[in-house]
Amino acid sequence: MKKDPVDNGVPKDERRIVILEAALDCFLKFGYAKTSLDDIAKQARLSRPLIYLKYKNKEEIFKAVFDCLVGSGYETAQAVMASKGDRKKKLMGVYEALLLALWDRVMGHPMSKEFYDSCSNLFPEIGETYDRIVLKHVTALLEDKQLAEIFFMAVIGMQADMPTTEVLRQRIQVLVDRLAR
């Protein structure tokens, strides 16, 4: 079994996670524009040069945070799709994995809305990949492309007022109950 390379006794993958978690916390507290690499280093309890060993600048860190957040639910959603169960349960499970877990992690912080908007504006390719994956799952479950698109767009609309995770979950559940038969 191959061991992870280490930096000063800390496995490289762990260091990456520490940096990304610290950066997310800073971006949610201060916003993208006001977060500095010094803020991230301090939150991660690492030196700034160690951060530069992993990422060349703040934009690269922000992109990695966004990519990690969005991508974190892909495997779970695949498992939901492969599992036994009815369509409604699977549809809700896909949204739990791909939206609600992320929403729960990001919303409720001082700069949540700014973070949400910045992600979409700075890295549209990540958002487009995410949208394509969600829509693929919804289409497979509803077995109707047009209905899936309406469902998908309705969920986007439900996010507009930045509700709590529980309120968003309830809204999606109403849609699931009405449209997934």
Secondary structure, DSSP 4 states (H G I P E B T S, - for coil): -PPPPEETTEEHHHHHHHHHHHHHHHHHHH-TTT--HHHHHHHHT--HHHHHHH-SSHHHHHHHHHHHHHHTTHHHHHHHHHS-S-HHHHHHHHHIIIIIHHHHHHTTSTTHHHHHHHHHHH-HHHHHHHHHHHHHHHHHHHT-HHHHHHHHHHHHHHTTT---HHHHHHHHHHHHHHH--
